[in-house]
């Protein structure tokens, strides 16, 4: 006959904290990346590309 095993199960409640400041800073960071990227593309098209014509 098999022995009965007693297993204690511990429940953990995970609460996701929603921080508006973190969301805003992440948005500003990626917006800055996009502005820098398009500024670099503008520089290439405006100043570098005409040199090769």
MARKOL-216437 format. One record per atom (N, C-alpha, C): residue in three letters; x, y, z; atom name. Coordinates in steps of 0.05 Angstrom, whole numbers, always signed. Layout:
<rec residu="ALA" px="X" py="Y" pz="Z" atome="CA"/>
...
! end
This chain:
<rec residu="UNK" px="+17" py="-24" pz="+0" atome="N"/>
<rec residu="UNK" px="+0" py="+0" pz="+0" atome="CA"/>
<rec residu="UNK" px="+18" py="+25" pz="+0" atome="C"/>
<rec residu="UNK" px="+10" py="+45" pz="-15" atome="N"/>
<rec residu="UNK" px="+25" py="+69" pz="-18" atome="CA"/>
<rec residu="UNK" px="+21" py="+87" pz="+7" atome="C"/>
<rec residu="UNK" px="+42" py="+101" pz="+14" atome="N"/>
<rec residu="UNK" px="+40" py="+120" pz="+36" atome="CA"/>
<rec residu="UNK" px="+27" py="+145" pz="+26" atome="C"/>
<rec residu="UNK" px="+11" py="+157" pz="+42" atome="N"/>
<rec residu="UNK" px="-1" py="+183" pz="+35" atome="CA"/>
<rec residu="UNK" px="+19" py="+205" pz="+40" atome="C"/>
<rec residu="UNK" px="+23" py="+222" pz="+20" atome="N"/>
<rec residu="UNK" px="+42" py="+244" pz="+23" atome="CA"/>
<rec residu="UNK" px="+27" py="+269" pz="+29" atome="C"/>
<rec residu="UNK" px="+35" py="+284" pz="+48" atome="N"/>
<rec residu="UNK" px="+23" py="+309" pz="+54" atome="CA"/>
<rec residu="UNK" px="+40" py="+331" pz="+41" atome="C"/>
<rec residu="UNK" px="+27" py="+346" pz="+24" atome="N"/>
<rec residu="UNK" px="+41" py="+368" pz="+10" atome="CA"/>
<rec residu="UNK" px="+27" py="+394" pz="+17" atome="C"/>
<rec residu="UNK" px="+43" py="+413" pz="+28" atome="N"/>
<rec residu="UNK" px="+32" py="+439" pz="+33" atome="CA"/>
<rec residu="UNK" px="+37" py="+457" pz="+9" atome="C"/>
<rec residu="UNK" px="+16" py="+468" pz="-1" atome="N"/>
<rec residu="UNK" px="+18" py="+486" pz="-24" atome="CA"/>
<rec residu="UNK" px="+16" py="+515" pz="-15" atome="C"/>
<rec residu="UNK" px="+36" py="+530" pz="-22" atome="N"/>
<rec residu="UNK" px="+36" py="+558" pz="-14" atome="CA"/>
<rec residu="UNK" px="+27" py="+575" pz="-37" atome="C"/>
<rec residu="UNK" px="+7" py="+591" pz="-33" atome="N"/>
<rec residu="UNK" px="-3" py="+609" pz="-54" atome="CA"/>
<rec residu="UNK" px="+11" py="+635" pz="-53" atome="C"/>
<rec residu="UNK" px="+19" py="+645" pz="-76" atome="N"/>
<rec residu="UNK" px="+32" py="+671" pz="-78" atome="CA"/>
<rec residu="UNK" px="+15" py="+689" pz="-96" atome="C"/>
<rec residu="UNK" px="+8" py="+711" pz="-85" atome="N"/>
<rec residu="UNK" px="-7" py="+731" pz="-102" atome="CA"/>
<rec residu="UNK" px="+13" py="+751" pz="-113" atome="C"/>
<rec residu="UNK" px="+13" py="+753" pz="-139" atome="N"/>
<rec residu="UNK" px="+31" py="+771" pz="-152" atome="CA"/>
<rec residu="UNK" px="+15" py="+795" pz="-162" atome="C"/>
<rec residu="UNK" px="+21" py="+818" pz="-152" atome="N"/>
<rec residu="UNK" px="+7" py="+842" pz="-160" atome="CA"/>
<rec residu="UNK" px="+26" py="+858" pz="-177" atome="C"/>
<rec residu="UNK" px="+16" py="+865" pz="-201" atome="N"/>
<rec residu="UNK" px="+32" py="+882" pz="-219" atome="CA"/>
<rec residu="UNK" px="+27" py="+911" pz="-211" atome="C"/>
<rec residu="UNK" px="+49" py="+924" pz="-205" atome="N"/>
<rec residu="UNK" px="+46" py="+952" pz="-198" atome="CA"/>
<rec residu="UNK" px="+49" py="+969" pz="-223" atome="C"/>
<rec residu="UNK" px="+31" py="+987" pz="-228" atome="N"/>
<rec residu="UNK" px="+30" py="+1004" pz="-251" atome="CA"/>
<rec residu="UNK" px="+40" py="+1031" pz="-244" atome="C"/>
<rec residu="UNK" px="+63" py="+1038" pz="-253" atome="N"/>
<rec residu="UNK" px="+75" py="+1063" pz="-246" atome="CA"/>
<rec residu="UNK" px="+75" py="+1082" pz="-270" atome="C"/>
<rec residu="UNK" px="+59" py="+1103" pz="-268" atome="N"/>
<rec residu="UNK" px="+57" py="+1122" pz="-291" atome="CA"/>
<rec residu="UNK" px="+83" py="+1136" pz="-296" atome="C"/>
<rec residu="UNK" px="+99" py="+1140" pz="-276" atome="N"/>
<rec residu="UNK" px="+124" py="+1154" pz="-280" atome="CA"/>
<rec residu="UNK" px="+143" py="+1136" pz="-297" atome="C"/>
<rec residu="UNK" px="+143" py="+1110" pz="-292" atome="N"/>
<rec residu="UNK" px="+160" py="+1092" pz="-307" atome="CA"/>
<rec residu="UNK" px="+150" py="+1091" pz="-336" atome="C"/>
<rec residu="UNK" px="+125" py="+1091" pz="-341" atome="N"/>
<rec residu="UNK" px="+114" py="+1090" pz="-368" atome="CA"/>
<rec residu="UNK" px="+121" py="+1116" pz="-382" atome="C"/>
<rec residu="UNK" px="+119" py="+1139" pz="-369" atome="N"/>
<rec residu="UNK" px="+126" py="+1164" pz="-381" atome="CA"/>
<rec residu="UNK" px="+156" py="+1166" pz="-388" atome="C"/>
<rec residu="UNK" px="+172" py="+1157" pz="-370" atome="N"/>
<rec residu="UNK" px="+201" py="+1159" pz="-375" atome="CA"/>
<rec residu="UNK" px="+209" py="+1140" pz="-398" atome="C"/>
<rec residu="UNK" px="+196" py="+1117" pz="-400" atome="N"/>
<rec residu="UNK" px="+202" py="+1098" pz="-422" atome="CA"/>
<rec residu="UNK" px="+193" py="+1110" pz="-448" atome="C"/>
<rec residu="UNK" px="+170" py="+1123" pz="-448" atome="N"/>
<rec residu="UNK" px="+160" py="+1136" pz="-472" atome="CA"/>
<rec residu="UNK" px="+179" py="+1159" pz="-481" atome="C"/>
<rec residu="UNK" px="+188" py="+1175" pz="-463" atome="N"/>
<rec residu="UNK" px="+207" py="+1196" pz="-469" atome="CA"/>
<rec residu="UNK" px="+233" py="+1185" pz="-480" atome="C"/>
<rec residu="UNK" px="+242" py="+1163" pz="-469" atome="N"/>
<rec residu="UNK" px="+267" py="+1151" pz="-478" atome="CA"/>
<rec residu="UNK" px="+264" py="+1142" pz="-507" atome="C"/>
<rec residu="UNK" px="+243" py="+1127" pz="-513" atome="N"/>
<rec residu="UNK" px="+240" py="+1117" pz="-540" atome="CA"/>
<rec residu="UNK" px="+233" py="+1139" pz="-560" atome="C"/>
<rec residu="UNK" px="+219" py="+1160" pz="-551" atome="N"/>
<rec residu="UNK" px="+213" py="+1183" pz="-568" atome="CA"/>
<rec residu="UNK" px="+239" py="+1197" pz="-575" atome="C"/>
<rec residu="UNK" px="+258" py="+1199" pz="-556" atome="N"/>
<rec residu="UNK" px="+284" py="+1211" pz="-562" atome="CA"/>
<rec residu="UNK" px="+300" py="+1194" pz="-582" atome="C"/>
<rec residu="UNK" px="+298" py="+1168" pz="-579" atome="N"/>
<rec residu="UNK" px="+311" py="+1150" pz="-599" atome="CA"/>
<rec residu="UNK" px="+301" py="+1155" pz="-627" atome="C"/>
<rec residu="UNK" px="+275" py="+1158" pz="-629" atome="N"/>
<rec residu="UNK" px="+262" py="+1162" pz="-655" atome="CA"/>
<rec residu="UNK" px="+270" py="+1189" pz="-667" atome="C"/>
<rec residu="UNK" px="+271" py="+1210" pz="-650" atome="N"/>
<rec residu="UNK" px="+278" py="+1237" pz="-660" atome="CA"/>
<rec residu="UNK" px="+308" py="+1237" pz="-669" atome="C"/>
<rec residu="UNK" px="+325" py="+1224" pz="-654" atome="N"/>
<rec residu="UNK" px="+353" py="+1222" pz="-661" atome="CA"/>
<rec residu="UNK" px="+356" py="+1207" pz="-687" atome="C"/>
<rec residu="UNK" px="+342" py="+1185" pz="-690" atome="N"/>
<rec residu="UNK" px="+343" py="+1168" pz="-714" atome="CA"/>
<rec residu="UNK" px="+335" py="+1184" pz="-739" atome="C"/>
<rec residu="UNK" px="+312" py="+1198" pz="-737" atome="N"/>
<rec residu="UNK" px="+302" py="+1213" pz="-760" atome="CA"/>
<rec residu="UNK" px="+320" py="+1238" pz="-765" atome="C"/>
<rec residu="UNK" px="+331" py="+1249" pz="-744" atome="N"/>
<rec residu="UNK" px="+350" py="+1271" pz="-748" atome="CA"/>
<rec residu="UNK" px="+375" py="+1262" pz="-763" atome="C"/>
<rec residu="UNK" px="+385" py="+1238" pz="-756" atome="N"/>
<rec residu="UNK" px="+407" py="+1227" pz="-770" atome="CA"/>
<rec residu="UNK" px="+401" py="+1221" pz="-799" atome="C"/>
<rec residu="UNK" px="+377" py="+1210" pz="-805" atome="N"/>
<rec residu="UNK" px="+369" py="+1206" pz="-832" atome="CA"/>
<rec residu="UNK" px="+366" py="+1232" pz="-848" atome="C"/>
<rec residu="UNK" px="+356" py="+1253" pz="-835" atome="N"/>
<rec residu="UNK" px="+353" py="+1279" pz="-848" atome="CA"/>
<rec residu="UNK" px="+381" py="+1290" pz="-855" atome="C"/>
<rec residu="UNK" px="+399" py="+1287" pz="-836" atome="N"/>
<rec residu="UNK" px="+427" py="+1296" pz="-841" atome="CA"/>
<rec residu="UNK" px="+439" py="+1282" pz="-865" atome="C"/>
<rec residu="UNK" px="+435" py="+1255" pz="-866" atome="N"/>
<rec residu="UNK" px="+447" py="+1240" pz="-888" atome="CA"/>
<rec residu="UNK" px="+434" py="+1249" pz="-915" atome="C"/>
<rec residu="UNK" px="+408" py="+1251" pz="-916" atome="N"/>
<rec residu="UNK" px="+394" py="+1258" pz="-941" atome="CA"/>
<rec residu="UNK" px="+401" py="+1287" pz="-949" atome="C"/>
<rec residu="UNK" px="+402" py="+1305" pz="-930" atome="N"/>
<rec residu="UNK" px="+406" py="+1333" pz="-936" atome="CA"/>
<rec residu="UNK" px="+435" py="+1340" pz="-943" atome="C"/>
<rec residu="UNK" px="+454" py="+1329" pz="-929" atome="N"/>
<rec residu="UNK" px="+482" py="+1337" pz="-932" atome="CA"/>
<rec residu="UNK" px="+500" py="+1317" pz="-944" atome="C"/>
<rec residu="UNK" px="+497" py="+1292" pz="-937" atome="N"/>
<rec residu="UNK" px="+515" py="+1271" pz="-947" atome="CA"/>
<rec residu="UNK" px="+507" py="+1261" pz="-975" atome="C"/>
<rec residu="UNK" px="+482" py="+1256" pz="-979" atome="N"/>
<rec residu="UNK" px="+472" py="+1245" pz="-1004" atome="CA"/>
<rec residu="UNK" px="+478" py="+1263" pz="-1028" atome="C"/>
<rec residu="UNK" px="+474" py="+1290" pz="-1026" atome="N"/>
<rec residu="UNK" px="+480" py="+1307" pz="-1049" atome="CA"/>
<rec residu="UNK" px="+510" py="+1308" pz="-1057" atome="C"/>
<rec residu="UNK" px="+528" py="+1300" pz="-1039" atome="N"/>
<rec residu="UNK" px="+556" py="+1299" pz="-1046" atome="CA"/>
<rec residu="UNK" px="+562" py="+1278" pz="-1067" atome="C"/>
<rec residu="UNK" px="+546" py="+1257" pz="-1069" atome="N"/>
<rec residu="UNK" px="+551" py="+1235" pz="-1087" atome="CA"/>
<rec residu="UNK" px="+537" py="+1239" pz="-1114" atome="C"/>
<rec residu="UNK" px="+524" py="+1261" pz="-1119" atome="N"/>
<rec residu="UNK" px="+511" py="+1266" pz="-1145" atome="CA"/>
<rec residu="UNK" px="+530" py="+1276" pz="-1165" atome="C"/>
! end
